[in-house]
Amino acid sequence: MDEITITVSTCEETGTLVAWWDDPGGSGGLSTQADRLSDFERNIREAVAVHFERGELPKHLRLHFVDDPVLAVA
């Protein structure tokens, strides 16, 4: 698999970023979350590494943001 598309949204209750992907082959999927965008990438990479075998890791992770994240400055 060259690429998977991970859906990303913001939890309305907590403001936490939530990511998920459902395996089209029916073997589950993955999900992760983070409070900060800086932690989010690491969490997604870890979730993908746990789900896939070493030789089966996708080459690209496409993030599909359902809504636009807002970064607070200051």
C-alpha positions as CSV (number, residue, x, y, z in Angstrom):
1,M,0.0,0.0,0.0
2,D,1.6,3.3,-1.1
3,E,-0.7,5.7,0.7
4,I,-3.5,5.8,3.3
5,T,-5.8,8.7,4.0
6,I,-6.4,9.5,7.6
7,T,-9.4,11.5,8.5
8,V,-8.9,14.3,11.1
9,S,-11.4,16.3,13.0
10,T,-11.7,18.3,16.1
11,C,-13.7,17.0,19.1
12,E,-16.5,19.5,19.7
13,E,-16.5,18.8,23.5
14,T,-12.8,18.9,24.2
15,G,-11.1,20.6,21.2
16,T,-8.8,17.6,20.9
17,L,-7.6,16.6,17.4
18,V,-8.9,13.1,16.5
19,A,-7.6,11.0,13.7
20,W,-8.9,7.7,12.4
21,W,-8.6,5.3,9.5
22,D,-10.6,2.2,8.8
23,D,-8.7,-0.7,7.1
24,P,-10.6,-1.5,3.9
25,G,-9.5,-5.1,4.3
26,G,-11.6,-5.4,7.4
27,S,-8.8,-5.9,9.9
28,G,-9.7,-3.0,12.1
29,G,-8.1,0.3,11.7
30,L,-6.4,2.9,13.8
31,S,-7.3,6.0,15.8
32,T,-5.4,8.5,17.9
33,Q,-5.7,11.9,19.4
34,A,-3.7,14.8,20.7
35,D,-4.3,18.1,22.4
36,R,-1.6,19.9,20.4
37,L,-0.8,19.8,16.7
38,S,2.9,19.3,17.5
39,D,2.1,16.0,19.3
40,F,-0.4,14.9,16.7
41,E,2.1,13.9,13.9
42,R,4.0,11.7,16.4
43,N,0.9,10.0,17.6
44,I,-0.3,9.3,14.0
45,R,3.1,7.8,13.1
46,E,3.0,5.6,16.2
47,A,-0.5,4.4,15.5
48,V,0.4,3.5,11.9
49,A,3.6,1.7,13.1
50,V,1.5,-0.4,15.5
51,H,-1.2,-1.3,12.9
52,F,1.1,-2.3,10.0
53,E,3.8,-4.9,9.8
54,R,7.3,-3.5,9.2
55,G,7.4,-4.4,5.5
56,E,3.8,-3.2,4.9
57,L,4.0,0.4,6.1
58,P,2.4,2.8,3.7
59,K,4.9,5.2,2.1
60,H,2.6,8.2,2.5
61,L,0.1,9.3,5.1
62,R,-2.4,11.8,3.7
63,L,-4.3,13.8,6.3
64,H,-7.8,14.8,5.4
65,F,-8.9,17.6,7.7
66,V,-12.7,17.6,8.1
67,D,-12.5,21.1,9.6
68,D,-9.6,23.6,9.6
69,P,-7.5,23.6,12.8
70,V,-7.1,26.9,14.5
71,L,-3.8,27.8,16.1
72,A,-3.8,30.1,19.1
73,V,-1.0,32.7,19.1
74,A,0.1,34.0,22.5
